[in-house]
Amino acid sequence: MEICELTHYKNLNHELETIINTCFDEIFVTDGIGTVLRVNPAGEAFYGMKAAEIVGKNTEELARKGLFSPSLFPIVKERKERVSMIQRTRTGQTIHCIGNPSLDTEGNIEFIVFTSRDLTEIRQLRNKIERTEHLLESFQEELEELRRFHNKDEEDFISFSPDMRKIVKMADKIAKVDSTVLVTGKSGVGKGVIVSHIHKKSKRSKQPFIHINCGAIPESLIESELFGYEPGAFTGAKKEGKKGLFEAANGGTLFLDEIGEMPLNLQVKLLKALQENEIQRIGGTRPIPVDTRIIAATNKDLETMVEDGTFREDLFYRLNVIPIYIPPLSTRPEDISYLMDHFLEKFNKKYGISAYLSLKAENKLINYSWPGNVRELENLMERLVVIADRDEIQLSDLPQKIVSSTNGHKQYTVHINEICTLKQAHEELEEQLIIKAYKKYRSSYKVGKALGINQSTAYRKIQKYINDH
């Protein structure tokens, strides 16, 4: 029996050795104090050294010798969680390194597994991979992806992260129909870009695309802007009258941005236009039929506004036929480096410059929380390209608030009003978090993602704290 077990473990060890040694990615393993335990052949290629020269050494010693920079070990050791970083190796390669710690029952690090891949190659292949992975879905999608690949001007919406790829896929489907769409998300996430994407992909793409910001037009003028007016309708009106944006967008798409700013008295008229597909000019008596697709967007919580009586419930449901929520940039870090590349290329081309980010600057920007979302990132990239004194943008060129930021990690404070047991405190905090998260996201999947738990656990806790009450 013991001989059989020994043979089994030998075979298992041989299999694991084969898997590790033939892996395309680097596998670099250390113990809890940073001593290197294993490096596979892919790692040898990154550092230009044999595994025997690396194993047994401390990671900080290797970092000082220039094997890789910066060192990821102290960050993983401090946080005791999965951390990723861009590094440069002694052979001149830029790699994307991920450190995953393994903790014992007491929360101490037993060992850390670092996996790395050549980022240069990934960056060269990422657009092709992003498109070709959809080829099996349908021949139509294949043609669409190839068209996008050859037409760089249409690549305004970066969708590398899983969440954003789902949104773009949904937008492509929505574009084929005329259903009303409500796009929500924080300011600067790219609501206008996804709306434009839907119009470009639709059968209305050759027709007008009219964008109106409901919050930027005075309340006294927004009605005449939307619906137009007849000659002599009011003092100061043009004698020949004026078409409204509904008529101007006839056959195309009317984008009602910041719909939450729409005055309450105009919401009734907008609802009627949506329901009956016709409008009536100010001062007019005859209905005018319009074939206009409506897409609305807002950074406000319309459901709360409905409860407060500041937004009509019937209009909300008429607009919210197909909802699209665009998450903030801080929740989709996979997109940040690709957005930076996209905007650097865009502004380099615009200004005839060849600027690029240093490794330290790029790492700092990747780990910044971006409260202004994509708009803030785009504006910063333009500023850096324009004001940089040299082609390489240094850490010192970044704004001080980004340089001094703590990698986007927020500090949360819990206030205790009364003495209670730890179990009671834990349950009370858990209940508050679940209720608050569910009120915001209305989805067990999104609640789980926000709280760092799996969907089934989130579903059970929602049932416990909300649906069972």
Secondary structure per residue as TSV (DSSP state, phi and psi in degrees):
chain	resnum	aa	ss	phi	psi
A	1	M	-	360.0	-45.5
A	2	E	H	-64.2	-38.1
A	3	I	H	-64.4	-41.2
A	4	C	H	-62.8	-43.8
A	5	E	H	-63.3	-42.2
A	6	L	H	-61.1	-44.2
A	7	T	H	-62.1	-40.9
A	8	H	H	-60.8	-46.6
A	9	Y	H	-67.9	-34.4
A	10	K	H	-63.9	-44.4
A	11	N	H	-63.6	-41.7
A	12	L	H	-63.2	-43.3
A	13	N	H	-62.7	-39.6
A	14	H	H	-63.9	-40.5
A	15	E	H	-63.2	-45.6
A	16	L	H	-63.5	-42.0
A	17	E	H	-59.4	-42.8
A	18	T	H	-64.9	-43.3
A	19	I	H	-62.3	-47.5
A	20	I	H	-64.1	-43.9
A	21	N	H	-74.1	-22.6
A	22	T	H	-99.7	1.6
A	23	C	-	-68.2	135.5
A	24	F	S	-66.0	-37.0
A	25	D	S	-81.5	153.5
A	26	E	E	-69.7	138.2
A	27	I	E	-121.7	118.2
A	28	F	E	-129.7	114.6
A	29	V	E	-116.5	133.0
A	30	T	E	-125.5	163.5
A	31	D	E	-86.0	-171.2
A	32	G	T	-69.6	-13.8
A	33	I	T	-109.8	6.4
A	34	G	S	98.1	4.8
A	35	T	B	-75.5	130.4
A	36	V	E	-73.0	127.1
A	37	L	E	-102.7	-30.2
A	38	R	E	-160.0	142.2
A	39	V	E	-139.1	128.5
A	40	N	-	-87.5	172.5
A	41	P	H	-56.8	-32.0
A	42	A	H	-61.9	-37.3
A	43	G	H	-67.8	-37.9
A	44	E	H	-58.1	-38.7
A	45	A	H	-67.7	-35.7
A	46	F	H	-64.8	-38.4
A	47	Y	H	-104.2	-7.0
A	48	G	T	65.8	29.5
A	49	M	S	-138.9	154.0
A	50	K	-	-76.1	152.4
A	51	A	H	-57.8	-35.9
A	52	A	H	-63.0	-26.5
A	53	E	H	-81.5	-14.6
A	54	I	H	-104.7	-42.0
A	55	V	T	-60.2	134.6
A	56	G	T	95.6	-16.9
A	57	K	S	-84.3	160.6
A	58	N	B	-91.6	143.0
A	59	T	H	-61.0	-35.7
A	60	E	H	-69.4	-34.5
A	61	E	H	-64.9	-42.4
A	62	L	H	-66.2	-37.0
A	63	A	H	-65.0	-40.6
A	64	R	H	-64.1	-30.9
A	65	K	T	-81.1	-3.7
A	66	G	T	88.5	15.1
A	67	L	S	-62.4	-39.9
A	68	F	E	-153.1	154.7
A	69	S	E	-155.6	135.9
A	70	P	S	-79.9	172.0
A	71	S	-	-82.7	132.8
A	72	L	S	-90.4	-19.8
A	73	F	H	-55.7	-50.4
A	74	P	H	-62.4	-29.3
A	75	I	H	-71.8	-44.7
A	76	V	H	-63.6	-40.3
A	77	K	H	-61.7	-39.8
A	78	E	H	-73.6	-44.1
A	79	R	H	-84.1	-27.8
A	80	K	-	56.8	43.0
A	81	E	S	-151.7	169.4
A	82	R	-	-64.2	129.3
A	83	V	E	-135.1	141.1
A	84	S	E	-122.9	153.6
A	85	M	E	-160.5	152.5
A	86	I	E	-91.0	130.3
A	87	Q	E	-125.8	160.4
A	88	R	E	-119.7	134.0
A	89	T	E	-99.9	168.9
A	90	R	T	-65.5	-19.2
A	91	T	T	-88.0	3.3
A	92	G	S	89.5	7.2
A	93	Q	-	-88.0	145.5
A	94	T	E	-100.4	122.8
A	95	I	E	-123.6	152.7
A	96	H	E	-101.9	113.0
A	97	C	E	-108.6	135.0
A	98	I	E	-122.4	126.4
A	99	G	E	-107.3	123.0
A	100	N	E	-117.5	111.8
A	101	P	E	-82.9	147.2
A	102	S	E	-109.5	121.8
A	103	L	E	-104.7	146.4
A	104	D	-	-83.7	-176.2
A	105	T	T	-64.3	-21.0
A	106	E	T	-96.5	4.0
A	107	G	S	86.6	10.1
A	108	N	-	-89.0	149.4
A	109	I	E	-76.9	122.6
A	110	E	E	-85.2	-49.1
A	111	F	E	-158.4	164.6
A	112	I	E	-125.8	131.0
A	113	V	E	-104.3	116.4
A	114	F	E	-101.8	128.1
A	115	T	E	-118.8	137.5
A	116	S	E	-137.1	150.7
A	117	R	E	-137.9	146.3
A	118	D	E	-64.1	110.8
A	119	L	H	-71.2	-28.7
A	120	T	H	-60.4	-45.4
A	121	E	H	-67.8	-39.7
A	122	I	H	-61.4	-44.4
A	123	R	H	-63.8	-33.3
A	124	Q	H	-70.3	-30.7
A	125	L	H	-99.9	-12.6
A	126	R	H	-61.3	-41.6
A	127	N	H	-64.5	-40.0
A	128	K	H	-65.8	-43.3
A	129	I	H	-63.5	-43.8
A	130	E	H	-57.9	-35.1
A	131	R	H	-86.1	-43.9
A	132	T	H	-69.7	-21.1
A	133	E	T	-67.9	-15.1
A	134	H	T	-96.9	1.5
A	135	L	T	-62.1	-32.3
A	136	L	T	-74.8	-15.3
A	137	E	T	-67.4	-48.6
A	138	S	-	-168.8	157.8
A	139	F	H	-67.4	-31.3
A	140	Q	H	-63.9	-43.0
A	141	E	H	-65.0	-35.8
A	142	E	H	-61.0	-46.5
A	143	L	H	-63.6	-38.5
A	144	E	H	-65.6	-43.3
A	145	E	H	-66.1	-38.8
A	146	L	H	-66.3	-37.5
A	147	R	H	-63.3	-42.2
A	148	R	H	-65.9	-34.8
A	149	F	H	-64.0	-37.8
A	150	H	H	-87.7	-13.9
A	151	N	-	-112.1	89.7
A	152	K	G	-65.0	-24.7
A	153	D	G	-64.0	-22.4
A	154	E	G	-88.9	-5.6
A	155	E	T	-86.0	61.1
A	156	D	T	-91.9	-21.1
A	157	F	S	-110.1	103.6
A	158	I	-	-76.3	126.0
A	159	S	-	-136.4	61.7
A	160	F	-	-87.5	-36.3
A	161	S	S	-69.4	152.5
A	162	P	H	-56.0	-42.0
A	163	D	H	-61.9	-44.2
A	164	M	H	-72.9	-32.5
A	165	R	H	-65.2	-37.1
A	166	K	H	-64.5	-40.4
A	167	I	H	-64.9	-44.3
A	168	V	H	-65.5	-39.3
A	169	K	H	-62.7	-42.3
A	170	M	H	-64.2	-41.6
A	171	A	H	-61.5	-38.5
A	172	D	H	-63.5	-37.0
A	173	K	H	-71.4	-44.1
A	174	I	H	-60.9	-34.4
A	175	A	T	-60.7	-24.0
A	176	K	T	-78.8	-12.7
A	177	V	S	-121.1	175.0
A	178	D	-	-107.5	16.5
A	179	S	-	-60.8	148.5
A	180	T	-	-71.6	140.1
A	181	V	E	-123.0	139.4
A	182	L	E	-118.9	114.9
A	183	V	E	-101.8	124.6
A	184	T	E	-122.1	161.5
A	185	G	-	151.4	163.9
A	186	K	S	-65.4	162.5
A	187	S	T	-60.8	132.8
A	188	G	T	89.2	3.6
A	189	V	S	-79.5	-15.4
A	190	G	S	111.0	29.7
A	191	K	H	-62.4	-43.9
A	192	G	H	-63.6	-34.2
A	193	V	H	-68.0	-41.6
A	194	I	H	-69.6	-33.9
A	195	V	H	-65.0	-44.0
A	196	S	H	-62.4	-38.2
A	197	H	H	-60.8	-44.1
A	198	I	H	-61.1	-44.3
A	199	H	H	-63.3	-45.2
A	200	K	H	-62.0	-31.3
A	201	K	H	-86.8	-7.7
A	202	S	S	-88.7	169.7
A	203	K	T	-70.8	-9.2
A	204	R	T	-92.9	7.4
A	205	S	T	-59.7	-26.9
A	206	K	T	-85.4	-7.0
A	207	Q	S	-98.9	173.7
A	208	P	-	-61.9	144.9
A	209	F	E	-119.8	107.5
A	210	I	E	-107.8	126.8
A	211	H	E	-113.9	123.8
A	212	I	E	-127.4	130.5
A	213	N	E	-93.4	108.5
A	214	C	T	-66.1	-19.1
A	215	G	T	-91.5	-9.7
A	216	A	T	-98.6	-6.8
A	217	I	S	-109.5	132.7
A	218	P	-	-55.0	144.6
A	219	E	H	-56.6	-33.5
A	220	S	H	-70.6	-17.3
A	221	L	H	-108.2	-17.6
A	222	I	H	-65.9	-32.9
A	223	E	H	-64.6	-45.3
A	224	S	H	-68.1	-31.1
A	225	E	H	-67.1	-41.3
A	226	L	H	-76.9	-46.3
A	227	F	H	-107.4	-11.2
A	228	G	-	76.9	-177.5
A	229	Y	B	-153.2	157.3
A	230	E	-	-86.9	162.0
A	231	P	T	-55.2	133.2
A	232	G	T	70.2	20.9
A	233	A	S	-66.0	-32.3
A	234	F	S	-157.9	167.2
A	235	T	T	-62.7	128.2
A	236	G	T	94.4	-6.3
A	237	A	-	-72.2	149.8
A	238	K	-	-64.9	142.0
A	239	K	T	-67.0	-23.1
A	240	E	T	-92.7	0.3
A	241	G	-	79.8	-176.4
A	242	K	B	-153.6	138.8
A	243	K	-	-72.6	144.7
A	244	G	-	-91.6	174.1
A	245	L	H	-68.1	-27.4
A	246	F	H	-60.1	-43.9
A	247	E	H	-71.8	-39.0
A	248	A	H	-62.7	-31.2
A	249	A	T	-92.7	9.0
A	250	N	T	-55.9	126.8
A	251	G	T	89.7	-14.6
A	252	G	S	-117.9	-140.3
A	253	T	E	-125.6	134.8
A	254	L	E	-110.4	117.0
A	255	F	E	-98.3	109.8
A	256	L	E	-94.2	91.3
A	257	D	E	-80.1	148.7
A	258	E	T	51.9	51.6
A	259	I	G	-62.6	-22.6
A	260	G	G	-65.2	-15.3
A	261	E	G	-90.6	-1.1
A	262	M	S	-63.4	125.1
A	263	P	-	-56.6	142.9
A	264	L	H	-60.0	-37.4
A	265	N	H	-68.8	-23.4
A	266	L	H	-87.4	-16.3
A	267	Q	H	-63.3	-32.0
A	268	V	H	-64.6	-44.2
A	269	K	H	-68.1	-37.4
A	270	L	H	-65.6	-42.3
A	271	L	H	-60.0	-43.1
A	272	K	H	-62.6	-41.8
A	273	A	H	-62.9	-39.1
A	274	L	H	-67.8	-40.1
A	275	Q	H	-75.3	-36.9
A	276	E	H	-104.8	-4.7
A	277	N	S	54.7	38.6
A	278	E	E	-153.5	153.4
A	279	I	E	-128.1	168.1
A	280	Q	-	-133.4	124.8
A	281	R	-	-66.3	156.5
A	282	I	B	-63.2	127.9
A	283	G	T	83.6	-1.8
A	284	G	-	-94.0	163.7
A	285	T	-	-121.8	-12.8
A	286	R	S	-108.1	140.3
A	287	P	-	-73.9	144.6
A	288	I	E	-116.4	115.5
A	289	P	E	-68.8	140.2
A	290	V	-	-134.7	142.4
A	291	D	-	-113.6	80.4
A	292	T	-	-126.3	126.6
A	293	R	E	-82.3	134.7
A	294	I	E	-106.2	126.9
A	295	I	E	-125.9	126.5
A	296	A	E	-113.8	157.3
A	297	A	E	-145.6	151.6
A	298	T	E	-161.1	153.0
A	299	N	S	-104.6	9.7
A	300	K	S	-99.3	162.2
A	301	D	-	-89.7	95.0
A	302	L	H	-65.3	-32.2
A	303	E	H	-63.4	-40.7
A	304	T	H	-66.3	-38.5
A	305	M	H	-64.6	-35.4
A	306	V	H	-63.0	-45.3
A	307	E	H	-62.0	-35.4
A	308	D	H	-80.9	-9.2
A	309	G	T	83.0	13.7
A	310	T	S	-99.7	-0.7
A	311	F	S	-145.7	135.0
A	312	R	-	-68.8	133.9
A	313	E	H	-65.2	-42.7
A	314	D	H	-65.3	-35.5
A	315	L	H	-70.2	-39.6
A	316	F	H	-56.9	-48.9
A	317	Y	H	-69.3	-28.0
A	318	R	H	-71.8	-34.3
A	319	L	H	-79.4	-33.6
A	320	N	T	-87.7	36.8
A	321	V	T	-63.4	-49.7
A	322	I	E	-125.1	105.4
A	323	P	E	-87.7	141.1
A	324	I	E	-128.6	119.5
A	325	Y	E	-104.5	123.6
A	326	I	-	-100.4	115.6
A	327	P	-	-70.5	155.4
A	328	P	-	-66.4	158.2
A	329	L	G	-62.2	-29.1
A	330	S	G	-64.9	-21.0
A	331	T	G	-96.2	-1.4
A	332	R	-	-133.7	65.4
A	333	P	G	-62.1	-19.9
A	334	E	G	-60.6	-26.3
A	335	D	G	-82.3	-18.9
A	336	I	H	-61.2	-50.7
A	337	S	H	-64.5	-33.5
A	338	Y	H	-74.2	-35.5
A	339	L	H	-64.6	-41.4
A	340	M	H	-60.9	-45.7
A	341	D	H	-59.4	-43.6
A	342	H	H	-61.7	-47.8
A	343	F	H	-72.8	-34.6
A	344	L	H	-61.6	-45.2
A	345	E	H	-62.7	-41.9
A	346	K	H	-61.9	-48.2
A	347	F	H	-81.0	-28.2
A	348	N	H	-60.4	-43.7
A	349	K	H	-67.3	-40.2
A	350	K	H	-65.3	-41.8
A	351	Y	H	-103.5	3.0
A	352	G	T	65.8	40.3
A	353	I	-	-119.8	160.5
A	354	S	-	-122.1	50.2
A	355	A	-	-75.8	147.5
A	356	Y	E	-147.6	160.1
A	357	L	E	-89.6	138.2
A	358	S	-	-69.9	163.7
A	359	L	H	-60.6	-44.2
A	360	K	H	-65.2	-41.5
A	361	A	H	-65.3	-41.6
A	362	E	H	-64.6	-43.7
A	363	N	H	-62.4	-40.1
A	364	K	H	-64.6	-42.2
A	365	L	H	-69.0	-36.7
A	366	I	H	-63.8	-34.6
A	367	N	T	-94.7	4.4
A	368	Y	S	-79.2	150.0
A	369	S	-	-80.6	-17.5
A	370	W	-	51.9	65.5
A	371	P	T	-61.7	-26.0
A	372	G	T	-89.3	3.7
A	373	N	H	60.1	-149.3
A	374	V	H	-63.3	-34.3
A	375	R	H	-62.2	-42.4
A	376	E	H	-63.6	-42.4
A	377	L	H	-63.7	-45.1
A	378	E	H	-62.8	-45.5
A	379	N	H	-62.8	-39.2
A	380	L	H	-66.6	-42.2
A	381	M	H	-60.6	-40.5
A	382	E	H	-64.4	-44.1
A	383	R	H	-62.0	-43.0
A	384	L	H	-64.9	-40.7
A	385	V	H	-63.3	-39.7
A	386	V	H	-75.5	-42.0
A	387	I	H	-95.8	-10.5
A	388	A	-	-61.1	136.9
A	389	D	S	-81.7	-12.0
A	390	R	S	-144.3	168.5
A	391	D	S	-64.1	-39.5
A	392	E	E	-83.2	118.3
A	393	I	E	-80.2	118.6
A	394	Q	-	-91.0	166.2
A	395	L	G	-57.5	-36.9
A	396	S	G	-67.6	-16.3
A	397	D	G	-80.1	-16.2
A	398	L	S	-75.9	154.3
A	399	P	-	-59.7	148.5
A	400	Q	H	-61.0	-35.3
A	401	K	H	-64.4	-28.3
A	402	I	H	-81.6	-42.4
A	403	V	H	-59.8	-39.4
A	404	S	T	-90.7	2.0
A	405	S	S	-70.1	156.4
A	406	T	-	-100.9	51.2
A	407	N	T	57.2	28.8
A	408	G	T	76.3	6.5
A	409	H	-	-87.2	117.1
A	410	K	-	-81.3	150.9
A	411	Q	-	-102.7	122.2
A	412	Y	-	-106.8	137.7
A	413	T	-	-116.4	131.6
A	414	V	-	-106.2	126.2
A	415	H	-	-99.3	130.8
A	416	I	-	-107.2	121.8
A	417	N	-	-92.2	-31.7
A	418	E	S	-136.6	155.6
A	419	I	-	-72.5	133.3
A	420	C	-	-150.7	170.6
A	421	T	-	-71.6	158.8
A	422	L	H	-61.5	-36.3
A	423	K	H	-64.2	-43.7
A	424	Q	H	-63.8	-41.9
A	425	A	H	-62.9	-42.7
A	426	H	H	-61.7	-46.1
A	427	E	H	-66.1	-39.7
A	428	E	H	-64.8	-44.7
A	429	L	H	-64.7	-42.5
A	430	E	H	-61.2	-44.2
A	431	E	H	-62.6	-44.1
A	432	Q	H	-63.5	-41.9
A	433	L	H	-64.2	-44.3
A	434	I	H	-63.1	-46.1
A	435	I	H	-63.5	-45.5
A	436	K	H	-63.9	-43.9
A	437	A	H	-67.2	-40.4
A	438	Y	H	-69.6	-36.2
A	439	K	H	-62.5	-34.4
A	440	K	H	-80.5	-43.4
A	441	Y	H	-102.1	-26.7
A	442	R	-	55.2	32.8
A	443	S	-	-155.6	128.8
A	444	S	H	-64.7	-31.8
A	445	Y	H	-64.1	-48.3
A	446	K	H	-68.9	-35.7
A	447	V	H	-62.4	-44.9
A	448	G	H	-60.9	-41.6
A	449	K	H	-66.4	-41.8
A	450	A	H	-66.5	-35.3
A	451	L	H	-96.8	-1.8
A	452	G	T	74.7	31.3
A	453	I	S	-126.5	162.0
A	454	N	-	-76.0	165.4
A	455	Q	H	-64.5	-39.2
A	456	S	H	-64.0	-39.4
A	457	T	H	-65.5	-43.1
A	458	A	H	-60.6	-41.2
A	459	Y	H	-62.7	-44.3
A	460	R	H	-62.6	-40.7
A	461	K	H	-72.5	-33.3
A	462	I	H	-63.3	-43.2
A	463	Q	I	-60.2	-40.1
A	464	K	I	-69.6	-46.3
A	465	Y	I	-96.1	-18.2
A	466	I	I	-118.8	-62.5
A	467	N	I	-71.9	-23.8
A	468	D	T	-85.6	-9.1
A	469	H	-	-91.2	360.0
